[in-house]
Amino acid sequence: MVLTTDDLVLYKRCSRRVFLERFGDSSCRESTSGFVRKLQRDSTDHRRQIIANWSEAGSTQRVEFPKGDWNSGAAETLRLMEAGAPLISRGVLIKPAGEDGLDWIGRPHLLVRSPEPSTFGDWSYRPVDIRMGKRPKLEYQLVATFHTILLEMIQETPVRYAEILLRGRSPHRVDLFTRRPQLLELCGDAETVLTSDTLPEYFISRSRCSLCPWLSQCHSQAQQDQHISLIPGVTPTRYRVLAALGMTDLGAIAKADPKDLAKYPELANGGVQNLINQARSCQEKRPVPRRDDTWEQLRQLPKSSVELYYDIEAEPERSVDYLHGVLVVKRDLQRRVISEKFHAFWAETPEEEGTAWNRFVEFMEQYPDAPIFHFCEYEPNTLGKLGKRHGTAAKQVDRLRNRCVDLHAWVTRLFFLPVEGYALKQIAAYLGFSWRDSTANGSQAVFWYDQWLETGDRQLLETIEIYNEDDCWGTYHIAKWFEGLAREDELAIAETA
């Protein structure tokens, strides 16, 4: 039984996941998505490049050993340290288990020789970890601290500092004095989980769970239990407060007295009433207006004989916005739909981004009075960015941006909905719309575009375009729902007049 650096990273994100990875039924584990494989590959390539750059200053020796044979890896690492190797790549550091504990196993990306004396002679080593991110996440700092503890035990001398090499940033020097007690507490908690027979409690967190291969298993259980972590606005911090108060079901929260909850700072800043209304919506399975003037506001949604529904696909690592999708809806004077047609403006390679952008702008100017409906802020923000990048006149870009209508902002301003989150797929699915490929999402589209650039398989472009088109249709579906609600309200007013 061991505790590794990978275990620590997983435990810091989710105690349940580290247990499932060790003891869970592998048949319940989803296969690794293409996007996650891309992240892993990019991280490996980045690490290799950094190590290659360091090797220019001194020979790097990589520790090789049979997979899973940690003792062989540790012995080879020790041999290289005793020999005074300037740089050691992917070494293995082991702290034997205490009574009823686990062996601690560290895999620093680099061990760098330093001039401080140790049990080896007039030199010692310090750890360097290499990360793809641009900020030193706490979990990465704790792993670096873990490596220093193992090193200090092996070389019998303190490690002055540990570094994390970040992408595009200066190296981050870890505050070992602050992180050491945090790390020891984390290791103790992780050991408790890994030496227990009890599966830790789940909590569905939209940001942390999205790429987890065990999400389906946990999510199915949460739906069965009607777990309140599925309620938008219930964060882990708020959950602890609600659980302590015995409010662990929808009904309890929906019926709560705001005065009883307002005294808790975790629910401050208007969070109490919003949480209660959100729980009401989920319990009653119906929209709940957020404002006294919701219906009046709803009638202000722009209407036109031509409406444009717009969605962008981008590859952030390459800094390219490669697809502009536009669904054009034309109506007659009675608002009846005459035609619905989708248009795609592709940059099949990053170098074609400017051409795709110019074609898109020219197309949009054919409908100068048409509102441009989109979902969230990415589209109007990107219009400004691409306009500057490709030399489009500022007034021309401003005209486009001024026509933008963010339906996400409209939804979250006017209604609480019985959904688990306010993403496009969740809202449109609640309203009855479904994507042709249920597995498609923005992350997968990034993977597919990278695969297209590598393989030239045009089927990948077709798959992305279908997903992008469905995003436009999903946005259109929300707009139609809004218009239907406004029409119903107008009829109700006419009947009572």
Phi, psi and omega in degrees: 000130185227161171237114185252171177298323177297321178299319182295317179298314180295318182296321180298329179276321185194115181295329181293321183294319183295328176291314181295322179297327182273319190236354186289163177286112186298338179290342179268355182272125179291151176294151182295128182290159177301323181293318179295320176299323177296315179300317180296318180294317179298320180296318179296316179297318179298315181297318180296322180294318179297315180296322177297321178295318178295327183295339178297333181270347180183155183293131177257130179247122182269136179279121179246138179197157179301140182304128178086349181270078186298323183296321177295318178297319179294321179296319179293322178297315180298319179300317180292321178294318179296330179278352177078031178303133183297318181223132179238124183258133174056045175290169179239126178242129183235133169248113182301152183292147168276192181298125179059023180251196180240150170294135175265127182235122179248146178231071177298143181294324177220143166247122186250127179292137179235160185281357181287138181290154179209190177296344180278335187145217182271032176215163176211188182228153173230150183270147174228124176253147184242123183233148179285336185290170180255001177224149184277086180304150182302320181298327179288322177295322180291323177295318178299321177295321176304316180294323180294321179298315179296318180296317182298323178292321184284316186263357174058041175203148182295148172267123185293319180197160175236148183237150171241123178270119183254155182289121176072013181231165174291154179303142178261124178268123186283136175281090186294328181298319180282320187281335185301308179297327177295319181294317181296322176294317179299316180297318178298316179294318181295320178297321179300317180293316186283346177253011180254159175265003187259124176289123181299156179296148177268158170211121182277109178248120187299325183280320186273334187269346192300327182256008184282132181288351179260006186301315183301318179297312181293320183293320178298318179294320180296319178295319179297321181276353189052048184294137187287352174293346177280352179277123176305133180101346176271096178274167177305321179295314179293325180299318180299320178294312182296319180295320179296332179271359181078014180263077184247018175220161184305314185300319181297320180287318182299328183262004184295149174275120182307328182295329180287337182258338188296338183284350181269122184299333179296340182249015184286183178060045176080003184291332185296304183294323177298318180295317179296315180294323178295318178295321177301314181299316181291321181291318183272353178056047179209156175293143175239120180301141179272338189228158176294330183255027182306313185290325176294317178297322183300324181287352180271357179300130184304140176233147181201161177289339174231130177236140181243130178245122199234137177212141182247144167247137185223158173240099188299321183295329178265357181053048180229134171259104196260350181214125171252115178254133182226123173261119181261121179244124180246140183230161174266187184295335179269011179070015175281142184285127177267316182205154176222118184219134181263140178232137180240132179242106191260142160249095185291341170228156179304329182292342181268006184303316182297319179296315179298319179298313182295322177295320178297313181298316179300319179295314183296331181285352172290341181234070189294340182255001185280131173294146180251101181275137179212179182231113184080178194271354188299317185298305180296325177296321181288328175304315179296318181296313182290326177300316179291319184295325187248016170071028177282140181303137183301321180295323180295316179293319180299323179297320178295313184294325181292342178270355185286138180232112184273105183289335174297315179297322179295315181298309186287344175275331189253332188221149158265132181243152178281068182230165178274347179189165186255035172281162183303312183298320183291318180290312182296323178296319177300326181275003173103005180265144178226146178279144181297325175247106185292342181272350184287141173201178184299322180294316178296324178298323176300314179297315182298320181294319177298320178295321177301315181296329182276323190252336184074016180281108185291343176300329179295320177296320179296321179295317178296317183295321177298317179297316180296318179298318179295327174299319178294317179295323177297319176297317177300321181298320178294317179298320178295323177297315177303312183296323178295320178296317180296321179294318178298320180293319178297321178294321179296320178294319181296323182291331183267354183286000000 
